[in-house]
Amino acid sequence: MTADTRAAAALRESPLERMLVSRWTGALTWTAFLSLTTAPVLARILGRAGELLRIALGAALPPESDYVLGGIAGIGLCASLAAVRARRIGRSTAGAEPWRKRAARLALLRGELVDDPEANRIAAGLARATVREGWRPRQARVLQVGLGIFLLLPSAVGLVVAIALGNVANMLEFARLTAVLAFAVGVAIPMLARYHRNSERVLALYAADELSTRPIVRLHHH
């Protein structure tokens, strides 16, 4: 069986799955995306602290400084987390063929093994790295509820008030913030929780598969 045939057998993917496991949606892409979406949220949060800081310093800092600090904090935070995760992933995928890396990511996306044993071994390594990160579905629910109550709801109220008052600047700012938070609460956090559950499932399936293929050693009694 050629490499192309093995890849086709292991990668029976839908168009959406093909996009999610492509090389264009790797760690670097997600880091850039998370940085761009996290920066406005942190900018808004730091904006309130920035107002107090400007008052304390006698308006020595420009009004835009809070957004600069928020952007730097968002990009720095996401880049740091991505660097740690990339190092863990690198140990599991070192020397692997690109199609096998895609097959391993596909296994984690579905929560099931694929048709290639080496890709399943890589997937199990990636799953262990994910489980060791300590992310649990219960923690995801707590974060989801916390963001929804303390950030998304006030932002949505601010958007409604800005629309009612006809304040275009605040309307655009709250609309952007509400969209980012709604995506985090409704899409990103549930995806992370599902990814963790799928990682645990892949580990269990891989352990069972290893046990079923292990040769049976018979003890001879004399």
Buried (B, 14 or more C-beta within 10 A) or exposed (E): EEEEEBBEEBBEBEEEBEEBBEEEBBBEEBBBEBBBBBBBBBBBBBBEEBEEBBEEEEEEBEEEBBBBBBBBBBBBBBBEBBEEBEEBBEEBBEEBBEBBBBBBBBBBBBBBBBEBBBBBBBBBBBBBBBBEBEBBBEBBEEBBEEBBEEBBBBBBEBBEEBBEEEBEEBBEBBBBBBBBBBEBBEEBBBEBBBBBBBBBBBBEBBEEBEEEEEEEEEEEEE
